Amino acid sequence: MITQTQGILPFVYAPERTVCGMTALAGLPAYLELGTVCGLSNSIRRHMQVWAGRRQGWTDSQVVMTLVLLNMAGGECVDDVRVMEGDQGFGRVLRRVELSGLKRKERRAEERQWRKKQKRAVPWPTVVFRYLGAFNNPVEEARRGMGHAFVPAPNEHLVNLGRVNEDMLRFGQKKAPQQKATLDGDATLVASSKADALWSYKGEKAYQPLTIYWVEQDMVVRSEFRDGNVPAGFENLRVLIGSLAALPAGSSVMEGPSHPDMDGRVKTPGCCAIPQPRRAGELPCGGLFPASTLSAKPDSSW
């Protein structure tokens, strides 16, 4: 950057030529600490095996944590990691905390991951894109297209990422136990200019992810990325069953009532939650039943 000459107003832009270590991302280290406390990094190491066989280079934990921090910093695309890399102060903090708590032998193992001394604090966009490409399911992707609703089945890496989220749900339930789980489902159109995006009912190219939210815990249980031409109510019984299975096992939330609550655009006439009669010494339990086993329920009552 070169010094800008003064214009009409009395100010100029000039580059700072000394390394001062200041950061515009001072809030992110607090989330790094939260990730350590809730075991996020350990959960990623345990479940994610995208680059498990690599002896050198970036690890699964480093790439996933970079994407988490990028989202918290307000990044809009993968290329925005360049902004994080350009923040010298944050880079120094990130490099320091990555070695925190490691024994001497473990630190040396981290250093041996690189042929040369590592200078970057976060993976470069090309590395992140390569990593994200491992989550595609080529066989299922080929079945997408206009004229029919279709949700590709997740591959093993995407399934494993869901297991990381389940670990976070268990942490949240352990710290703040809840006696019931109200599951709120919502499908939201996200406009997109990508070439492979499909047309939505609003007449624009978009995606329409479906997210299941645990109201009492203020946490996301499940999120399914969908094309824009997929109706909001498509295969929601499968999604609800998967969401109930993701709730912490063996905790009071599975013993209390579970109430799937879908908004007006995500109604699911194929299923409903029925509180079971209470027996002596037992809490009511929410059950998910196909509507075909129950009496017909008018759409207006959902």
Secondary structure, DSSP 8 states (H G I E B T S, - for coil): -------SSS-------S-----S-TTHHHHHHHHHHTTHHHHHHHH--TTTT-SSS--HHHHHHHHHHHHHTT--SGGGHHHHHH-HHHHHHHHHHHTTT--HHHHHHHHTT-SS----SS--HHHHHHHHGGG--HHHHTT--TTS-------HHHHHHHHHHHHHHHHHHHHS--S-EEEEEEE--EE---TT-EE-TTSSEEE--EEEEETTTTEEEEEE--BTTS-TTTTHHHHHHHHHHHS-TTSGGGTS-EEEEE-TTS--TTEEEEE----TT----EEEEEGGGS----GGG-
